[in-house]
Amino acid sequence: MNMPNGNAKSMDVVIVGGGLVGSLEALYLVKRGHRVRLYEYREDIRNTPQIRGRSINLALSVRGRRALKDVGLEEHIVKDHGIPMYARKIHRLDGSTYEIPYDARTNQSIFSVGRNYLNSALLKESDKYKNVEKYFNHKLVEANLKRGSLQFLKTDTKETIEVQADLIIGADGAFSAVRRAMMKEPLFDYSQTYIEHGYLELCIPSDQNGSFQMPANYLHIWPRGNFMMIALPNQDCSWTVTLFMPFSYFKNLDSEERLMEFFQQYFPDSIPLIGKKKLIEDFFAGSPSPLVSVKCRPYNISEKALIIGDAAHAVVPFYGQGMNAGFEDCTILDRMFQKYDDDVAKVLEEYSRTRWVDTFAISDLAVYNYIEMRDLVTRPSYRLRKALDDFIFWLLPVTWVPLYNSVTFSTMPYSQCVKNREWQNKVLLSTFLAIGGMFTIATVYGLRK
Ligand SMILES: Cc1cc2nc3c(=O)[nH]c(=O)nc-3n(C[C@H](O)[C@H](O)[C@H](O)COP(=O)(O)OP(=O)(O)OC[C@H]3O[C@@H](n4cnc5c(N)ncnc54)[C@H](O)[C@@H]3O)c2cc1C
């Protein structure tokens, strides 16, 4: 964590959205000596039960951990709360399983953490600072970003209030109201893409002894080609199970019989774990949620407003990087505040000019990884390439970092991870062509002799 310089000017910052990224950014800024007011639409998450429809747990990896370390929370979250997952455990149709380690060389893991727990820990940490105020049940309804003015509706009293700030930071998620205000400005590029697949969360409860029903330190995957189911462990020894598949498939499962038939056919080993009654109840209690990717730029309006996290770059969840990338936004901003001695105009200009290259890259990688998780992992060609990557990584740990490792276990810019992979593909192709060429020449030579 960089500390504020002596001559830094303290700003009045309003953060819209007290989710994961907004709560973290508030901490970074108060630690630098700025005054922060955080406005959140929902009730204080610390007083409310888990909301259905948001992922209950998330995979935390190195980029997110770096940010938590900066604000003094890494050890607590990772050691006291996180559950390490060292490998994917693949469930075949017949119920047998095999493992694909995330990092065969040094056995690093990603960590399953509870969304509510992490969000609460971030909010609680900021309670320690006098220069932060938090307002829950406040919905942003109107914004004039150039003037630095915002209008919030107090959802409990229905009163509207006006707020002024030196800097407005929109961390209000994939359907950001701050971003909507930015879209009215000229030269703002924006695109959003829904994939045809949705997700629905189910649960494998703990067993009668309160223990895990499956081996805990894995991310379990049931890859089924065009769709898949995954499970991440929870602190209470239950599993959050997420079924990802086309909306049309969900629509077909419109009766208990059809649902059970489908599970018998594709996920038979999960039925006794979830329990038939619970499976039916949970499945029909919710409806599948959509998955959206958002790409936009620039992320700022002069020195007055900025968007971060999902508000700036919502990605599909298949690389487990949405939150990690949002946390990385906050780290990068902090480094720039330090570099420019808290000159916000310079920080926002450089951040906005440079950051999009990496967020666009992780957005594309996340879409690709869905195909890898639901389909490619079952193919011999995938496993051969993975084995080859792991072997060369073992031989050349600095030069040859496989794509998944660079994204998950390093802070290499996402765009560089992609370039690296492209370079590796070229090297492997040239090597195979050269070996093939030599083999052909040797064969022809041998035959002629
Ligand atoms: C199924 C699923 C699984 C995922 N798994 C992972 C994973 O394993 N690893 C990972 O890194 N990421 C994962 N993600 C992505 C991750 O959830 C997001 O990237 C992360 O939550 C983004 O945080 P955020 O704070 O930017 O946005 P959000 O978490 O959406 O928070 C935005 C906040 O703003 C508030 N808000 C919205 N509108 C207003 C308004 N008008 N006024 C005031 N407040 C407002 C909301 O109430 C909310 O609290 C997953 C996502 C999904 C859907």
The ligand as a MOL file (V3000), in Angstrom:
LIG
                    3D

  0  0  0     0  0            999 V3000
M  V30 BEGIN CTAB
M  V30 COUNTS 53 58 0 0 0
M  V30 BEGIN ATOM
M  V30 1 C -22.1580 -16.3930 -11.2280 0
M  V30 2 C -20.9960 -15.4710 -11.0230 0
M  V30 3 C -19.8090 -15.9960 -10.5280 0
M  V30 4 C -18.7070 -15.1590 -10.3460 0
M  V30 5 N -17.5430 -15.7030 -9.8910 0
M  V30 6 C -16.4470 -14.9290 -9.7620 0
M  V30 7 C -15.2240 -15.4880 -9.2900 0
M  V30 8 O -15.1270 -16.6720 -8.9770 0
M  V30 9 N -14.1340 -14.6620 -9.1850 0
M  V30 10 C -14.1940 -13.3490 -9.5320 0
M  V30 11 O -13.1710 -12.6570 -9.4310 0
M  V30 12 N -15.3570 -12.7850 -9.9610 0
M  V30 13 C -16.4620 -13.5350 -10.1040 0
M  V30 14 N -17.6490 -12.9860 -10.5190 0
M  V30 15 C -17.6700 -11.5590 -10.8730 0
M  V30 16 C -17.9010 -10.6900 -9.6500 0
M  V30 17 O -19.1030 -11.0620 -9.0120 0
M  V30 18 C -17.9760 -9.2220 -10.0430 0
M  V30 19 O -16.9370 -8.9110 -10.9220 0
M  V30 20 C -17.9080 -8.3290 -8.8250 0
M  V30 21 O -19.0050 -8.5500 -7.9890 0
M  V30 22 C -17.8930 -6.8640 -9.2590 0
M  V30 23 O -17.9210 -6.0630 -8.1330 0
M  V30 24 P -18.4740 -4.5720 -8.2420 0
M  V30 25 O -18.3560 -4.0250 -6.8720 0
M  V30 26 O -17.8210 -3.8730 -9.3780 0
M  V30 27 O -20.0040 -4.7260 -8.6550 0
M  V30 28 P -21.1960 -5.3430 -7.7940 0
M  V30 29 O -20.7130 -6.4840 -6.9900 0
M  V30 30 O -22.3060 -5.5580 -8.7550 0
M  V30 31 O -21.5780 -4.1700 -6.7960 0
M  V30 32 C -22.2100 -3.0110 -7.2490 0
M  V30 33 C -22.8990 -2.3610 -6.0760 0
M  V30 34 O -23.5040 -1.1440 -6.5090 0
M  V30 35 C -24.8200 -1.0390 -5.9730 0
M  V30 36 N -25.6160 -0.2180 -6.8830 0
M  V30 37 C -26.0870 -0.5470 -8.1030 0
M  V30 38 N -26.7920 0.4650 -8.6360 0
M  V30 39 C -26.7640 1.4560 -7.7240 0
M  V30 40 C -27.3390 2.7690 -7.6780 0
M  V30 41 N -28.0690 3.2550 -8.6940 0
M  V30 42 N -27.1210 3.5310 -6.5760 0
M  V30 43 C -26.3770 3.0700 -5.5280 0
M  V30 44 N -25.8120 1.8290 -5.5260 0
M  V30 45 C -26.0130 1.0430 -6.6030 0
M  V30 46 C -25.3070 -2.4800 -5.8990 0
M  V30 47 O -26.3410 -2.6220 -4.9580 0
M  V30 48 C -24.0300 -3.2170 -5.5030 0
M  V30 49 O -23.8630 -3.3250 -4.1170 0
M  V30 50 C -18.7730 -13.7830 -10.6880 0
M  V30 51 C -19.9670 -13.2570 -11.1790 0
M  V30 52 C -21.0720 -14.0880 -11.3410 0
M  V30 53 C -22.3360 -13.5080 -11.8920 0
M  V30 END ATOM
M  V30 BEGIN BOND
M  V30 1 1 1 2
M  V30 2 1 2 3
M  V30 3 2 2 52
M  V30 4 2 3 4
M  V30 5 1 4 5
M  V30 6 1 4 50
M  V30 7 2 5 6
M  V30 8 1 6 7
M  V30 9 1 6 13
M  V30 10 2 7 8
M  V30 11 1 7 9
M  V30 12 1 9 10
M  V30 13 2 10 11
M  V30 14 1 10 12
M  V30 15 2 12 13
M  V30 16 1 13 14
M  V30 17 1 14 15
M  V30 18 1 14 50
M  V30 19 1 15 16
M  V30 20 1 16 17
M  V30 21 1 16 18
M  V30 22 1 18 19
M  V30 23 1 18 20
M  V30 24 1 20 21
M  V30 25 1 20 22
M  V30 26 1 22 23
M  V30 27 1 23 24
M  V30 28 2 24 25
M  V30 29 1 24 26
M  V30 30 1 24 27
M  V30 31 1 27 28
M  V30 32 2 28 29
M  V30 33 1 28 30
M  V30 34 1 28 31
M  V30 35 1 31 32
M  V30 36 1 32 33
M  V30 37 1 33 34
M  V30 38 1 33 48
M  V30 39 1 34 35
M  V30 40 1 35 36
M  V30 41 1 35 46
M  V30 42 1 36 37
M  V30 43 1 36 45
M  V30 44 2 37 38
M  V30 45 1 38 39
M  V30 46 1 39 40
M  V30 47 2 39 45
M  V30 48 1 40 41
M  V30 49 2 40 42
M  V30 50 1 42 43
M  V30 51 2 43 44
M  V30 52 1 44 45
M  V30 53 1 46 47
M  V30 54 1 46 48
M  V30 55 1 48 49
M  V30 56 2 50 51
M  V30 57 1 51 52
M  V30 58 1 52 53
M  V30 END BOND
M  V30 END CTAB
M  END
